[in-house]
């Protein structure tokens, strides 16, 4: 995530009609396939109407244009505080196609099944996925996701292809009564003059931190593909460093990213090796069951700063899949009081660069970093500007 802080063209960035230019340096990530841009909703004037993003690498003569023309907002109808954008084909000017999805959510008919939390979903195809979206905003959600209710939503999203491989559905754990029991989800791709197929994602599980396994987000596979998606067990060894105050009482969460798939965020809750987790010079072992991820090239690990002693010095993480071991070196603090300001680290597998080049071409530039120019064009509509902090992800 790259914070967009200092515009070279305007003192107050992201105002109505602005074209804000940001100059950053980053490793050359190659051909951009999409970006994710959003804000942290940290101000009263957070609603933002983004027209487009242009990214240029002057040294290499590359330019990408990412049309948006959407509100980035938590309060506007059918809007999200973060969106994924895809580049237009520079030769044809054609954007990737979106289609209409009908998403039907069945809340279970058991006591306490309903929730006041905001429910989100992401749809995955064989090679791409939609944005993660809230199914409805606060003003639309009254009466939805209640015990026994069947709620239908229509969303125009990126076409992930004929076969929906899985969905990721969860809630934000916010509200008076946040526990939720989901029976199933049904999804149809609504394409004109084409027969629609209904994908059924059965669940029958709690989404609650104090029930079942404590998860509030789950990956669901359609019933007719269950046999084709065997799960795999991963051994995760977390090495806490050997420094004064290295251990933490905070909760730790892990997300694994592989060539074939990625996991939803998992809390590292039950150590198989120690009763008191994440203490100085300690190795804690966890078991995670997931669809086959393939080569695990990246992880995200974070702590929530809860507990009396919340700073944590992480040495490394090792993940074993029964055939090979993936090593993610860290040797850094996840803390707010050690001269650092991050509770989260993105770590790459130590041999990632040599392995990844077989699938994703890596630039042979001898420079460590490549300058990128990122120009943000804000719409002319009233109240199009925003004041919260804006950040951007680049995807290859």
Helices and strands as residue ranges (DSSP letters): E 2-4, E 19-26, E 34-39, E 48-57, E 62-72, E 82-85, E 98-107, E 119-124, E 133-134, E 150-158, E 166-171, E 180-190, E 198-207, E 217-220, G 223-228, E 231-240, E 252-258, E 266-267, E 283-291, E 296-303, E 312-320, E 325-334, E 344-348, H 352-356, E 370-378, E 390-395
